């Protein structure tokens, strides 16, 4: 068994036969050849008389030889230059992909500053992230998380940091402050149908009673807000609309113009009062529906009793005659 020494990595790579080494040799040969040609041409072709003409011919000779030399070297190294350009392009694409989020975050910060979207202390809703802004920077915005709509205006105690790129992905909603009046909307769905006119009247009455305490302040705030913004919003007071769900359930859409801090409590109060009215109406209908049934039963019993008496009378007469 014969043992052979391991070959050297440089020997196995065939460095002398690569395209780069060939290009280097060709480049060296071309440079030497052009240097010799230019030296010979400057020595034998330029005249020895007028110095101005000598300088002009030397300049023209050097410019032409340099241009031809550059073209020749470009032809030799063209494939390597193409590979280098492709490599640089790939590096740039990878760099852009790697820093895309950072670029979008910086663009979101520019949008926030340029568009004056919000400031510290505002309550915002960005793609489901709802909270009060406590800090913002170039790449991120920090929120104190708030409960979802319909569950009050208190915080959850959690801090949420969102990237500014989300500002470019969807709308930014600015919520009203707790001590500001704003429209609050919710929906009440009933499992069993009720008389719609009666239900609308009772729900409207319950909502109006819930808002009666702050109606004056709400009216003044609504006028000032409309004059300041130039846009008319719903309110003051309450509005109730009747509708149905996708499966045919009766729904009541309610709008309350109230303080944002009182919205959840007023929603619970209106919903509880309306459902209590509906339950009382159902109980009265149940009692009323039972009474005709009792009367019908008594009439049936009376009819059967009369029929029995009529059948018994001929028998009694026949027995008396006998």
HELIX and SHEET records of a PDB file:
HELIX    1   1 UNK A    9  UNK A   13  1                                   5    
HELIX    2   2 UNK A   15  UNK A   17  5                                   3    
HELIX    3   3 UNK A   19  UNK A   44  1                                  26    
HELIX    4   4 UNK A   51  UNK A   98  1                                  48    
HELIX    5   5 UNK A  100  UNK A  115  1                                  16    
HELIX    6   6 UNK A  164  UNK A  168  5                                   5    
HELIX    7   7 UNK A  196  UNK A  211  1                                  16    
HELIX    8   8 UNK A  212  UNK A  214  5                                   3    
HELIX    9   9 UNK A  215  UNK A  229  1                                  15    
HELIX   10  10 UNK A  260  UNK A  262  5                                   3    
HELIX   11  11 UNK A  263  UNK A  321  1                                  59    
SHEET    1   A 5 UNK A 155  UNK A 163  0                                        
SHEET    2   A 5 UNK A 140  UNK A 146 -1                                        
SHEET    3   A 5 UNK A 129  UNK A 136 -1                                        
SHEET    4   A 5 UNK A 123  UNK A 126 -1                                        
SHEET    5   A 5 UNK A 172  UNK A 175 -1                                        
SHEET    1   B 3 UNK A 181  UNK A 190  0                                        
SHEET    2   B 3 UNK A 250  UNK A 259 -1                                        
SHEET    3   B 3 UNK A 238  UNK A 244 -1                                        
END                                                                             
